[in-house]
């Protein structure tokens, strides 16, 4: 496995011209969720292609009040996991390689990022788009894999690729869960045992939403009440948002939900200072 830190090293590596090159951008602290993205990339790259992962805790997507300094960093363990998954290269740029001190250009997406995490974390998606655009320019992948757990991020990256004509295919990979249903996230490491036990409420609430939708509930307001009632069962959880959105526009569903268009039920819940997100993208009755 090649560990690439500087841009000339990366350019020399990509200059070998191996294709398809499939890219998985991460912020490290790799867990099974990330490893499933890497497996997806490996399958996509096939025997002829190559997989490159980046590990970069991107400062521009954290607000000054957020957890940039404490965000889990696990470089040795990450390298071990990368080796065990057998991919070709990892790009680990120092912050000064990615951002010049007087950098003054930034990408703005101003429709899909208005609500949900974009409303709770102003500036977050500008930072995500900017770093992903830079990484795409540096790595020049044919395809890149993103997790469906960050549904809004995935939608915004797809929009950026469409609107700015990046020649990159965006692949989505399903959320990986702990045995009790909690979506895997690097931030789960912050939870104390009581918070960890309570955090299962997010997937339980989404399970209740799925059941109601499967049984024919089409009223977004009633759906939201059903989900909210489950969330309130956890005394430690403080809901940041609970939203029933159109999955294409990421705007609230007004009127009856049309199964053909699907629905996104998205949650962000604080346990102490840790903010967890999860979602259900329902596209029709299960098993239909
Ligand atoms: O999803 C993440 O880990 C990050 O937002 C990403 C896409 C690596 C950009 O920093």
Boltz pocket constraint, residues with backbone or C-beta under 6 A from the ligand:
constraints:
  - pocket:
      binder: B
      contacts: [[A, 25], [A, 26], [A, 27], [A, 56], [A, 58], [A, 61], [A, 128], [A, 131], [A, 132], [A, 150], [A, 153]]
      max_distance: 6.0
